[in-house]
Amino acid sequence: ELASPVAAVATVLLFLKGQKVLRGNEGMSFLVNMLYEITIDMRAFLLIQFGAVVSNAFAYRLLRGDTDAYGTSGASLFSSYALLMHADGVGEHDVYMDGMLSAL
């Protein structure tokens, strides 16, 4: 049971180590540096996105805490993330529409 999580973490670490190795190649160096700069520049966007997900999760949990999609904090965060990122939520359109209408 422990092998899968350890393998997942090792895969990510191996990818990061591979990027350091590719930095030594003259043809790949600028691409690795570009990916690094893009990741650094995404911080502000990710902070705004995180705030939007958390605030929507909190608001929907207050409005629709009786449903499965927003019954717990984890489910509320997941449902809000799915709603914001995929514009579909978890496929329960009536939950979102009822929540929005009851807020009005």
C-alpha beads as a LAMMPS data file, in Angstrom:
LAMMPS data file: protein, C-alpha beads

104 atoms
103 bonds

1 atom types
1 bond types

-500.0 500.0 xlo xhi
-500.0 500.0 ylo yhi
-500.0 500.0 zlo zhi

Masses

1 110.0

Atoms # bond

1 1 1 0.000 0.000 0.000
2 1 1 2.865 2.375 0.681
3 1 1 4.561 1.659 -2.647
4 1 1 2.191 3.747 -4.786
5 1 1 2.501 7.032 -2.844
6 1 1 6.261 6.614 -2.559
7 1 1 6.509 5.909 -6.287
8 1 1 4.401 8.992 -7.060
9 1 1 6.649 11.246 -4.973
10 1 1 9.760 9.638 -6.456
11 1 1 8.455 10.278 -9.975
12 1 1 8.035 13.989 -9.293
13 1 1 11.463 14.205 -7.677
14 1 1 13.005 12.342 -10.600
15 1 1 11.383 14.797 -13.009
16 1 1 12.859 17.729 -11.087
17 1 1 16.283 16.076 -11.071
18 1 1 15.946 15.480 -14.812
19 1 1 15.351 19.189 -15.330
20 1 1 18.592 19.979 -13.544
21 1 1 20.421 17.533 -15.794
22 1 1 18.825 19.026 -18.923
23 1 1 19.960 22.468 -17.828
24 1 1 23.503 21.364 -18.641
25 1 1 22.573 20.720 -22.281
26 1 1 22.990 23.913 -24.286
27 1 1 19.960 23.219 -26.466
28 1 1 17.644 22.521 -23.531
29 1 1 18.974 25.060 -21.054
30 1 1 16.830 27.961 -22.232
31 1 1 13.680 25.800 -22.174
32 1 1 14.281 24.690 -18.603
33 1 1 14.988 28.278 -17.566
34 1 1 11.817 29.408 -19.343
35 1 1 9.728 26.825 -17.460
36 1 1 11.262 28.019 -14.207
37 1 1 10.435 31.663 -14.977
38 1 1 6.863 30.784 -15.974
39 1 1 6.401 28.906 -12.712
40 1 1 7.674 31.900 -10.736
41 1 1 5.398 34.291 -12.642
42 1 1 2.334 32.118 -11.951
43 1 1 2.455 32.783 -8.204
44 1 1 0.106 35.777 -8.304
45 1 1 -2.422 33.944 -10.461
46 1 1 -2.348 30.873 -8.232
47 1 1 -2.853 33.033 -5.150
48 1 1 -5.936 34.645 -6.707
49 1 1 -7.229 31.249 -7.846
50 1 1 -6.727 29.788 -4.373
51 1 1 -8.638 32.685 -2.825
52 1 1 -11.494 32.246 -5.288
53 1 1 -11.781 28.515 -4.605
54 1 1 -11.686 28.918 -0.824
55 1 1 -14.179 31.797 -0.738
56 1 1 -16.606 30.019 -3.068
57 1 1 -16.275 26.797 -1.092
58 1 1 -17.077 28.658 2.114
59 1 1 -20.031 30.505 0.579
60 1 1 -21.540 27.397 -1.024
61 1 1 -21.030 25.417 2.172
62 1 1 -23.004 28.055 4.057
63 1 1 -25.748 28.044 1.432
64 1 1 -25.883 24.352 0.515
65 1 1 -24.206 22.478 3.368
66 1 1 -26.989 19.898 3.372
67 1 1 -25.965 18.420 -0.003
68 1 1 -23.284 15.805 -0.633
69 1 1 -21.289 18.181 -2.837
70 1 1 -20.839 20.672 0.017
71 1 1 -21.395 18.542 3.122
72 1 1 -17.777 18.531 4.307
73 1 1 -14.925 20.989 3.933
74 1 1 -13.020 18.688 1.577
75 1 1 -16.044 18.031 -0.615
76 1 1 -16.830 21.727 -0.654
77 1 1 -13.300 22.627 -1.780
78 1 1 -13.332 19.941 -4.468
79 1 1 -16.764 20.931 -5.756
80 1 1 -15.862 24.625 -5.831
81 1 1 -12.617 23.889 -7.657
82 1 1 -14.451 21.754 -10.208
83 1 1 -17.095 24.439 -10.661
84 1 1 -14.570 27.244 -11.146
85 1 1 -12.096 25.363 -13.310
86 1 1 -14.379 23.181 -15.393
87 1 1 -17.633 25.177 -15.258
88 1 1 -19.416 21.918 -14.561
89 1 1 -18.864 21.178 -10.928
90 1 1 -19.462 17.554 -10.114
91 1 1 -22.384 17.217 -12.500
92 1 1 -25.034 18.365 -10.040
93 1 1 -26.333 21.462 -11.806
94 1 1 -29.442 21.698 -9.639
95 1 1 -27.273 22.081 -6.527
96 1 1 -25.571 25.146 -7.967
97 1 1 -28.700 26.687 -9.410
98 1 1 -30.704 26.166 -6.212
99 1 1 -27.835 27.608 -4.192
100 1 1 -27.622 30.684 -6.382
101 1 1 -31.372 31.241 -6.390
102 1 1 -31.678 30.826 -2.630
103 1 1 -28.949 33.437 -2.147
104 1 1 -31.019 35.989 -4.040

Bonds

1 1 1 2
2 1 2 3
3 1 3 4
4 1 4 5
5 1 5 6
6 1 6 7
7 1 7 8
8 1 8 9
9 1 9 10
10 1 10 11
11 1 11 12
12 1 12 13
13 1 13 14
14 1 14 15
15 1 15 16
16 1 16 17
17 1 17 18
18 1 18 19
19 1 19 20
20 1 20 21
21 1 21 22
22 1 22 23
23 1 23 24
24 1 24 25
25 1 25 26
26 1 26 27
27 1 27 28
28 1 28 29
29 1 29 30
30 1 30 31
31 1 31 32
32 1 32 33
33 1 33 34
34 1 34 35
35 1 35 36
36 1 36 37
37 1 37 38
38 1 38 39
39 1 39 40
40 1 40 41
41 1 41 42
42 1 42 43
43 1 43 44
44 1 44 45
45 1 45 46
46 1 46 47
47 1 47 48
48 1 48 49
49 1 49 50
50 1 50 51
51 1 51 52
52 1 52 53
53 1 53 54
54 1 54 55
55 1 55 56
56 1 56 57
57 1 57 58
58 1 58 59
59 1 59 60
60 1 60 61
61 1 61 62
62 1 62 63
63 1 63 64
64 1 64 65
65 1 65 66
66 1 66 67
67 1 67 68
68 1 68 69
69 1 69 70
70 1 70 71
71 1 71 72
72 1 72 73
73 1 73 74
74 1 74 75
75 1 75 76
76 1 76 77
77 1 77 78
78 1 78 79
79 1 79 80
80 1 80 81
81 1 81 82
82 1 82 83
83 1 83 84
84 1 84 85
85 1 85 86
86 1 86 87
87 1 87 88
88 1 88 89
89 1 89 90
90 1 90 91
91 1 91 92
92 1 92 93
93 1 93 94
94 1 94 95
95 1 95 96
96 1 96 97
97 1 97 98
98 1 98 99
99 1 99 100
100 1 100 101
101 1 101 102
102 1 102 103
103 1 103 104
